[in-house]
Structure formats: C-alpha cells, structure tokens
Amino acid sequence: MANDATNEEVREAPSGCPVKGVSYNKAATATSDDDAPRGFFSGLFKSNAKQTSSSQTCPVKGGGGATPASIEEALSRNRVISSIPRGSDASDQSSDDDTAKASAVPAHQPTNSSQWMYPSEQQFYNAMRKKGYNPPIESIPSVLKIHNAVNERSWLQVRKWEKQLHNNEDPKLAKFVGRPKDLSPKAFFNSRVLMTQEPFDRHDWYVEDQNGGEPRRYVIDFYEGKEKSGHLSQTNNEEGVKQDQTPQMMKPPSMYIDVRPALDTPGAAIDRIVMGMREALPGLTAAFDSYKRS
C-alpha cells in the first residue's frame, strides 16, 4: 500500500529548510491503481509518479527569509481568475436546498464574482490532502497550472458546441459537479465492450441557456493519453538546441478530453449527430456556415 511507509522511508525536511514540521514521505508520493484516490488529481500524479518519487528538496526556493508557520503557508494564497463566466445559477443563494447551493457555489468561490476563480496553491494543497493525497509540496504550483489549463481547454470545447449549435457566443457556466466514480454511458461502453481505458475523472458542467430555458448539461471525461517520446516540455531555440521550459519533476502529462452534451433530451442526441457530421465534413460545413451568414 502506498501509505505503508517505513521509518527509513520517512525523512525530515532537508537541513536548513525554513518550513517547520515538514516530513517527506517517499512512498506516499507514488500512487498505485489499487489504493490511489480516483479523480482528476489521480490522473495528474499517476502520470508523474516516477518523476515525484523522491521529494527531499526544500519547498521554499532559496531556503532563506522568514520562517513559514506551516507547510501550507509556504504556498501562495494568490488566486487566478478563469476565462469562464459564471451563470445566474452560480450566484443564486435564494434556494433553501443546501445541497444545491454547495454544487452551484463551492466554498472557495466568491459569491460576488462574474467569473469562476481557480483555487490558490494553498487551497489546492489542502483539497488534495482531504481527498487522501500526500503530494510533494514543490509539485503544487506545476500541478495547479496543469489543472487550470485543462479546465480552460474543456471550456473551449464547450464554447465550440454552444457557438456552432446554439448560436451562443457568450456561454456561462451555471454550475459543475465532479463525478469521478460514475462512468458515463459512453465511457462504460468503451471500457466494458470495446475494452479501452476508463477515464480517470468525470465532470458534469451545466451551461446557462441564453433563452431562459433549463441549463444544458455537458459530460466531460478525462483520459490519460499515450506518453510521447522525449520531453513534452522541451522546445528548440534559434540554434536548434533543446531547452527545458518546465521542471523535469513535473512535465505536462498527455491527456485527452472528451466533451459532449449529455443525452438528457432528444435535442442533445441531435446535437451530437450534427457535430459529428460537421467534424467529418469540414469543407461542406464551412460552405454552409458561409451561406447562412450571407
């Protein structure tokens, strides 16, 4: 089991490290398929388990300055505003249903913001610990950036569906629900019948209907992609020499995101068919769109 660390495997913080009360557990950083928590964090850390298997560096760069009171305080409290607008449902606190409130507005979301906000490094770390992870502290900034980038990619896909099929140029996310343990019908069929891999996480995103109807639900499945040869974080400079852009211990994992409307209505099934035809026949689609605009 990943949490069965021996005394030899648990090391105190490196000499001179300013973070108080920090121990580095080698075994806890590597997750196995049997005991690792399931969800978005699992996919990120499973992809990088080999790179984070030894965590003996100080989490505070430079190791000097004021001494943080705890490991959490070594992380930034600054938050990033996403590009995802919040719908009216996300700001509605008039409901008496506490469960509905919790799903619409997570505790870390400010109620007066017009955009969804990503958690700070400190909030992200605390959330991971609550989910059963013991991540290396120095990986948190990199993992949080990946988390945010994946959400932005997912939103771009949702915007594509909304713009092309519903003429919604400015969609708004009303709420979202994480469902890592629930296989979508498509994922169930693919994994059980076609014997493909299961997604490591699933989200349901509810997009506000611009005409005042019920929010449209989108299912998002997150899959581990095939690791490419070489370092994904490398680029070439003008002389053609490869340069590392990110730390080796946390290179971006290869990931596939499957976004589509949930089959809650017959219209959602039609949307899937239409989008499939648009993607299969891009030339005819472009000509048709041009005709409609003229």
Solvent accessible surface area in square Angstrom, and as a share of the most:
residue,aa,sasa,rsa
1,M,159,0.71
2,A,18,0.14
3,N,111,0.57
4,D,98,0.51
5,A,32,0.25
6,T,70,0.40
7,N,137,0.70
8,E,132,0.59
9,E,61,0.28
10,V,57,0.33
11,R,97,0.35
12,E,132,0.59
13,A,27,0.21
14,P,43,0.27
15,S,122,0.79
16,G,67,0.65
17,C,22,0.13
18,P,15,0.10
19,V,5,0.03
20,K,128,0.54
21,G,86,0.83
22,V,5,0.03
23,S,63,0.40
24,Y,9,0.03
25,N,28,0.15
26,K,70,0.30
27,A,26,0.20
28,A,9,0.07
29,T,7,0.04
30,A,39,0.30
31,T,29,0.17
32,S,51,0.33
33,D,112,0.58
34,D,139,0.72
35,D,39,0.20
36,A,26,0.20
37,P,37,0.23
38,R,99,0.36
39,G,6,0.06
40,F,17,0.07
41,F,18,0.08
42,S,14,0.09
43,G,1,0.01
44,L,0,0.00
45,F,4,0.02
46,K,87,0.37
47,S,42,0.27
48,N,1,0.00
49,A,17,0.13
50,K,189,0.80
51,Q,54,0.24
52,T,4,0.02
53,S,48,0.31
54,S,66,0.43
55,S,3,0.02
56,Q,77,0.34
57,T,87,0.51
58,C,38,0.23
59,P,22,0.14
60,V,36,0.20
61,K,197,0.84
62,G,85,0.82
63,G,25,0.24
64,G,48,0.46
65,G,75,0.72
66,A,97,0.75
67,T,72,0.42
68,P,22,0.14
69,A,72,0.56
70,S,37,0.24
71,I,34,0.17
72,E,50,0.23
73,E,81,0.37
74,A,29,0.22
75,L,14,0.07
76,S,39,0.25
77,R,161,0.59
78,N,123,0.63
79,R,66,0.24
80,V,88,0.50
81,I,106,0.54
82,S,7,0.04
83,S,66,0.43
84,I,6,0.03
85,P,18,0.11
86,R,13,0.05
87,G,2,0.02
88,S,77,0.49
89,D,58,0.30
90,A,0,0.00
91,S,55,0.35
92,D,69,0.36
93,Q,78,0.35
94,S,92,0.59
95,S,42,0.27
96,D,141,0.73
97,D,75,0.39
98,D,109,0.56
99,T,104,0.60
100,A,40,0.31
101,K,60,0.25
102,A,67,0.52
103,S,32,0.20
104,A,9,0.07
105,V,16,0.09
106,P,25,0.16
107,A,114,0.89
108,H,62,0.28
109,Q,12,0.05
110,P,41,0.26
111,T,78,0.45
112,N,140,0.72
113,S,24,0.16
114,S,85,0.55
115,Q,50,0.22
116,W,9,0.03
117,M,34,0.15
118,Y,17,0.06
119,P,18,0.12
120,S,3,0.02
121,E,34,0.15
122,Q,28,0.12
123,Q,65,0.29
124,F,3,0.01
125,Y,4,0.01
126,N,52,0.27
127,A,37,0.29
128,M,0,0.00
129,R,116,0.42
130,K,177,0.75
131,K,115,0.49
132,G,47,0.45
133,Y,13,0.05
134,N,53,0.27
135,P,9,0.06
136,P,6,0.04
137,I,4,0.02
138,E,43,0.19
139,S,0,0.00
140,I,0,0.00
141,P,46,0.29
142,S,23,0.15
143,V,0,0.00
144,L,15,0.07
145,K,148,0.63
146,I,22,0.11
147,H,31,0.14
148,N,19,0.10
149,A,54,0.42
150,V,8,0.05
151,N,17,0.09
152,E,47,0.21
153,R,114,0.42
154,S,0,0.00
155,W,3,0.01
156,L,112,0.56
157,Q,77,0.34
158,V,0,0.00
159,R,84,0.31
160,K,67,0.28
161,W,22,0.08
162,E,0,0.00
163,K,112,0.47
164,Q,67,0.30
165,L,40,0.20
166,H,50,0.22
167,N,122,0.62
168,N,9,0.04
169,E,105,0.47
170,D,87,0.45
171,P,1,0.01
172,K,77,0.32
173,L,4,0.02
174,A,0,0.00
175,K,54,0.23
176,F,59,0.25
177,V,49,0.28
178,G,45,0.43
179,R,76,0.28
180,P,39,0.25
181,K,172,0.73
182,D,60,0.31
183,L,45,0.22
184,S,1,0.00
185,P,113,0.71
186,K,83,0.35
187,A,1,0.01
188,F,109,0.46
189,F,105,0.44
190,N,34,0.17
191,S,9,0.06
192,R,116,0.42
193,V,90,0.52
194,L,103,0.51
195,M,152,0.68
196,T,72,0.42
197,Q,97,0.43
198,E,63,0.28
199,P,3,0.02
200,F,17,0.07
201,D,6,0.03
202,R,12,0.04
203,H,29,0.13
204,D,1,0.01
205,W,5,0.02
206,Y,48,0.18
207,V,0,0.00
208,E,45,0.20
209,D,19,0.10
210,Q,83,0.37
211,N,129,0.66
212,G,71,0.68
213,G,45,0.43
214,E,149,0.67
215,P,41,0.26
216,R,49,0.18
217,R,49,0.18
218,Y,2,0.01
219,V,6,0.04
220,I,0,0.00
221,D,0,0.00
222,F,2,0.01
223,Y,20,0.07
224,E,45,0.20
225,G,28,0.26
226,K,187,0.79
227,E,126,0.56
228,K,137,0.58
229,S,118,0.76
230,G,51,0.49
231,H,80,0.36
232,L,60,0.30
233,S,9,0.06
234,Q,50,0.22
235,T,73,0.42
236,N,101,0.52
237,N,46,0.24
238,E,173,0.78
239,E,137,0.61
240,G,46,0.44
241,V,89,0.51
242,K,130,0.55
243,Q,83,0.37
244,D,75,0.39
245,Q,107,0.48
246,T,50,0.29
247,P,74,0.46
248,Q,79,0.35
249,M,50,0.22
250,M,3,0.01
251,K,24,0.10
252,P,51,0.32
253,P,21,0.13
254,S,31,0.20
255,M,23,0.10
256,Y,123,0.47
257,I,16,0.08
258,D,15,0.08
259,V,13,0.08
260,R,10,0.04
261,P,6,0.04
262,A,4,0.03
263,L,104,0.52
264,D,84,0.43
265,T,80,0.46
266,P,112,0.70
267,G,37,0.35
268,A,12,0.09
269,A,41,0.31
270,I,102,0.52
271,D,19,0.10
272,R,66,0.24
273,I,112,0.57
274,V,54,0.31
275,M,4,0.02
276,G,37,0.35
277,M,114,0.51
278,R,34,0.12
279,E,104,0.47
280,A,74,0.57
281,L,85,0.42
282,P,90,0.57
283,G,55,0.53
284,L,122,0.61
285,T,22,0.13
286,A,61,0.48
287,A,62,0.48
288,F,109,0.45
289,D,28,0.15
290,S,56,0.36
291,Y,164,0.62
292,K,122,0.51
293,R,187,0.68
294,S,121,0.78
